[in-house]
Amino acid sequence: MEWLTLISTLSGGVFGVSSTLVVEAVRARREHGHHHVELQRTAYVRYLTALTETEAALQAIALSHSTPIANAAVVEAFRSRHVMAARYELFLVASPSVYSAAHEAYDRLRDMRVAIATTNVVIADDSPDWQAIHTPYDDAFRRLRVVMRESLSLRLGS
């Protein structure tokens, strides 16, 4: 009879410890997932902000000078918002589809930078020259936001 009590106590203890370990492992995995989503969200916001501010800096310099503008001034405006640092941060946490869309938006922004430095373009909403260089960036930026939103919703749903 003493053995039965001992075996019951030991098996109850093993079951209790095992269930606690399983619950803790599930909780730790869930917290890790939430932490990763927050890292992604922060990197996404920083990159979108850097793109937006860089675009604004390029437009501001183009509006305040006649184009083409000296390459050094345009590059300075481009670098002033730290878009490359935000891009590197994004690379560390983004899925391949998000990074691909981010790379496309960056390339279209860089095309805008090159056009401002090398061509005579009128910066105005109704200017066909401006639309030719701004619309591809705007489209890429929209696609990037959609892919980022989908990426976050997939992570939250899993």
C-alpha positions as CSV (number, residue, x, y, z in Angstrom):
1,M,0.0,0.0,0.0
2,E,2.9,2.4,0.7
3,W,4.3,1.9,-2.8
4,L,1.0,2.8,-4.3
5,T,0.9,6.1,-2.4
6,L,4.5,6.9,-3.3
7,I,3.9,6.1,-7.0
8,S,0.7,8.3,-7.0
9,T,2.6,11.2,-5.3
10,L,5.5,10.9,-7.8
11,S,3.3,10.7,-10.8
12,G,1.2,13.6,-9.6
13,G,4.4,15.7,-9.1
14,V,5.8,14.8,-12.5
15,F,2.4,15.6,-14.1
16,G,2.3,19.0,-12.3
17,V,5.8,20.0,-13.2
18,S,5.3,18.8,-16.9
19,S,2.1,20.8,-17.3
20,T,3.8,23.9,-15.8
21,L,6.7,23.6,-18.2
22,V,4.4,23.2,-21.2
23,V,2.3,26.2,-20.2
24,E,5.5,28.3,-19.7
25,A,6.9,27.2,-23.1
26,V,3.6,28.2,-24.8
27,R,3.6,31.6,-23.0
28,A,7.2,32.3,-23.8
29,R,6.6,31.5,-27.5
30,R,3.6,33.8,-27.6
31,E,5.5,36.6,-25.9
32,H,8.4,36.1,-28.4
33,G,6.0,36.3,-31.3
34,H,4.4,39.5,-29.9
35,H,7.9,41.0,-29.3
36,H,8.9,40.2,-32.9
37,V,5.7,41.8,-34.3
38,E,6.5,45.0,-32.2
39,L,10.0,45.0,-33.6
40,Q,8.7,44.7,-37.1
41,R,6.1,47.4,-36.6
42,T,8.7,49.8,-35.2
43,A,11.0,49.2,-38.1
44,Y,8.2,49.6,-40.6
45,V,7.1,52.9,-39.1
46,R,10.7,54.2,-39.1
47,Y,11.2,53.2,-42.7
48,L,8.0,54.7,-43.9
49,T,8.7,57.9,-42.0
50,A,12.2,58.1,-43.4
51,L,10.9,57.6,-47.0
52,T,8.2,60.2,-46.5
53,E,10.6,62.7,-44.9
54,T,13.2,62.1,-47.7
55,E,10.6,62.6,-50.4
56,A,9.6,65.9,-48.7
57,A,13.2,67.0,-48.5
58,L,13.7,66.3,-52.2
59,Q,10.6,68.2,-53.1
60,A,11.6,71.1,-50.9
61,I,15.0,71.4,-52.5
62,A,13.5,71.1,-56.0
63,L,10.9,73.7,-55.2
64,S,13.4,76.2,-53.8
65,H,15.9,75.9,-56.7
66,S,15.6,75.5,-60.4
67,T,16.4,72.0,-61.7
68,P,18.7,70.4,-62.3
69,I,20.2,71.0,-58.9
70,A,23.8,70.3,-58.0
71,N,24.2,66.6,-57.2
72,A,25.9,67.3,-53.8
73,A,22.9,69.3,-52.6
74,V,20.4,66.7,-53.7
75,V,22.4,63.9,-52.1
76,E,22.6,65.8,-48.9
77,A,18.8,66.3,-48.9
78,F,18.4,62.6,-49.6
79,R,20.7,61.5,-46.8
80,S,19.4,64.0,-44.3
81,R,16.5,61.8,-43.2
82,H,18.6,58.6,-42.6
83,V,16.6,56.5,-45.0
84,M,19.5,54.1,-45.4
85,A,19.8,53.4,-41.7
86,A,16.0,52.7,-41.6
87,R,16.4,50.4,-44.6
88,Y,19.1,48.4,-42.9
89,E,17.0,48.1,-39.7
90,L,14.1,46.9,-41.8
91,F,16.3,44.3,-43.5
92,L,16.9,42.7,-40.1
93,V,13.2,42.1,-39.2
94,A,11.2,42.1,-42.4
95,S,10.0,39.2,-44.4
96,P,11.4,38.8,-48.0
97,S,8.2,40.1,-49.5
98,V,8.3,43.3,-47.3
99,Y,12.0,43.9,-48.0
100,S,11.4,43.4,-51.7
101,A,8.7,46.0,-51.7
102,A,10.8,48.3,-49.5
103,H,13.7,48.0,-51.9
104,E,11.4,48.9,-54.8
105,A,10.2,52.1,-53.0
106,Y,13.7,53.0,-52.2
107,D,14.8,52.6,-55.8
108,R,11.9,54.8,-57.0
109,L,12.9,57.4,-54.5
110,R,16.4,57.3,-55.7
111,D,15.2,57.7,-59.3
112,M,13.5,60.9,-58.1
113,R,16.7,62.1,-56.6
114,V,18.6,61.4,-59.8
115,A,16.0,63.2,-61.9
116,I,16.0,66.3,-59.7
117,A,19.8,66.4,-60.0
118,T,20.1,65.7,-63.8
119,T,17.0,67.0,-65.5
120,N,15.0,70.1,-65.8
121,V,11.7,69.1,-64.2
122,V,8.9,71.4,-62.9
123,I,7.8,70.3,-59.5
124,A,4.0,70.7,-59.6
125,D,1.1,68.3,-59.4
126,D,0.0,69.1,-62.9
127,S,3.4,68.7,-64.4
128,P,3.7,65.6,-66.7
129,D,7.5,65.6,-66.0
130,W,6.9,65.5,-62.3
131,Q,4.2,62.9,-62.6
132,A,6.6,60.7,-64.6
133,I,9.1,60.6,-61.8
134,H,6.7,60.9,-58.8
135,T,4.0,58.4,-59.7
136,P,6.2,55.3,-59.8
137,Y,7.5,56.2,-56.3
138,D,4.0,56.9,-55.1
139,D,2.8,53.5,-56.4
140,A,5.7,51.6,-54.9
141,F,5.1,53.4,-51.6
142,R,1.5,52.3,-51.6
143,R,2.4,48.7,-52.4
144,L,4.9,48.8,-49.6
145,R,2.3,49.9,-47.1
146,V,-0.1,47.1,-48.2
147,V,2.6,44.4,-47.9
148,M,3.6,45.7,-44.5
149,R,0.0,45.7,-43.3
150,E,-0.5,42.2,-44.6
151,S,2.7,41.0,-43.0
152,L,1.6,42.4,-39.6
153,S,-1.9,41.0,-39.8
154,L,-0.5,37.5,-40.7
155,R,1.8,37.6,-37.7
156,L,-1.0,38.7,-35.4
157,G,-3.4,36.1,-36.8
158,S,-1.0,33.2,-36.2
